[in-house]
């Protein structure tokens, strides 16, 4: 057999094997993710994240290759075409690795851990984020875009696969050492103690503004370290500046940064002048050349920011930008069945920006005699040559003419000047849509929709738009009707093609709670308050641990890496921890519930050290806590917590204040459960006085018990409360009828409170004493 024939035969067999994988039932084909489904016909033997893949890696002693991305990530699509559709590369992946695809918007916890691993390994980060793990899930090698062929100073993806696979088989100790070192670095600091003494809302705001001044680009606005060319909107930092312009001490420093940044983003092509809405970021520091994908999470926040800034700074142009962004959300991201889709792609027909750019000749062809006036007010920014020779679209990104636009803005005339181009924008949008529309990510994520509702509500209140207020209510009703699981008393993460799925995270519950509470504040409709209370109860039940610390997912839920997601601050959007603290504080204020306020501050104390170390990285949280009404509560409760922690080690857990015993009585016909409650504490009666309170409840862990006749509770009214609630105090003896086999163990659900603070709900298990039976 000739060498050439052997080579051809090898390629044919590889192609056949890869085709066989693709033709088989693909593990990604039925996932609820456009990003994962986009890889369903790859010859790579992909797995979604889960125990099946992780167990297989351990059984086969294989390395794990994890690729994290999202549907509108341009370089993720490039990797699919260049790497994962290549039969030879796929064969190498399948032979040497267990290959896992993750949609970062479905699993933000895994995304944060793996991105932290990539940075700990010395890489800059970005998506796709590709991480190699040992079978014990410890990361040891990572990167973003891997080229299919070697580039100057860079290995190709096939070379990386071959090198790591060979090293794992022949000399794995260096890999294991690096993996352990990386894992230890990620675990460091995960168990920090409560730090109430470091909570300082006013100080955090002042230091954050000072830090932003150091990051601020005084030429073109925005915030970036020296040498960084990309520019992101960084909405949480804008939220901080918006809150600071109401502060007499900080307004003079915050307002110029806010005004210039909002001005620059909306004059440049980060803002889509033709179709409305904002792109994800620009690849240049002048905001002129966008990375063309559009994200709901960005636009949701910017709608509210521009509307608030327009009102506070008396800038009509900011009002117009907000309005056109709402129009974009309604036109492209609102789903017929309700809720907003997650994003819109950067590319069309495999070419980034193809659906957005124009040449001057195209504009003239569309606008005719009106073209020259349009071109006088607009300029077309050429896209940069790709560093790896990817195809560029013909045309430039539409910006406002910088000099003319800035001059008009400074005179307060930009909104009036641009309003005359409404017909031209409509004509160009029609021409643009005729080319085809970018694909949308059809996931409808709880947290992103809640942020959109909050943005719409803020814009409606600032600009007096009843229709936007109605849409915000529609979003709230959709979230509750579609994603709230009444049986489990929790949210689902997403809807996709009519089906709900996915475990929701702290960010989903906290953002939804903020929306429900804001809708109650704007309408005084009690149903929104009822829903907010339910969401708060879920957060306190599932996402607060015994010490009062918050977790992005329930601590005992499993299903993730053996590392906690790092607290990265309020990055592109507010972190779940930040939103939960603000939501619980605000709900406590509305209900005049100082116990809930104290619980929120205790949760804040669990990550106060991280905020104190870099307050500018927590823009949403710092700005929200600095508002006088919240700052007063936070400062007061932090002082109380610091004193209690110092003198008593804290109030402890519910089980520390309720002693539970159970013994068989009446010859086995019943069980007596005796609850001895510490003096000064009480537990909630059954039924509880409010739906958001945890009732005292007894259930059998084995055997079978009948209905329990709980006695009436004693009315208790704290000084801060508007009305009394029913509670149990002192010693409570309950008769539990046995209607089947005698249980050996019971579980008692309860929550202990004193006149100032409620501890986290607890589940106490107790053995049934059968005497001399």
Secondary structure, DSSP 4 states (H G I P E B T S, - for coil): --HHHHHHHHHHHHHHHHHHHHHS--TTTTSS-HHHHTTTTSSS-EEESSHHHHHHHHHHT-EEEEEEE-TT-HHHHHHIIIIIT-HHHHHHHHHHEEEEEEETTT-HHHHHHHHHHHHHTT----SSEEEEE-TTS-EEEEES---SS-BTTB--HHHHHHHHHHHHHH--HHHHHHHHHHHHHHHTTTTPPP-GGG--HHHHHHHHHHHHHHHB-TTT-SB--TT---EE--HHHHHHHHHHTTSTTTHHHHHHHHHHHHHHHHHSTTB-TTT-SB-SEESSTTS-SEE--EEHHHHHHHHHHHHHHHHHHT-HHHHHHHHHHHHHIIIIIB-TTSSB-SEE-SEETTEETTTT-B-HHHHHHHHGGGHHHHHHHEEEEEPPPPTT-----SSEEEEE-HHHHHHHHHTT-HHHHHHTTHHHHHHHHHHHHHT----EE--EEHHHHHHHHHHHHHHHHHHT-HHHHHHHHHHHHHIIIIIEETTTTEEEEEEETTEEEEE--HHHHHHHHHHHHHHHHHH--HHHHHHHHHHHHHIIIIIB-TTS-B-SS-TT---S-SSPPP---SSSS--HHHHHHHHHHHHHHHTT-HHHHHHHHHHHHTSHHHHHH-GGGGHHHHHHHHSHHHHHHHHHHHHHHHHHHHHHS----GGGSEEEEEEEEGGGTEEEEEEEEPTT-EEE-SS-SSTTS---EEEESSS-B----PPPPEEE--TT-SS-EEEE-SEEEEEEEB-SSPPSEEEEEE-EE-SS-BPPPEEEEEEEE-TT-
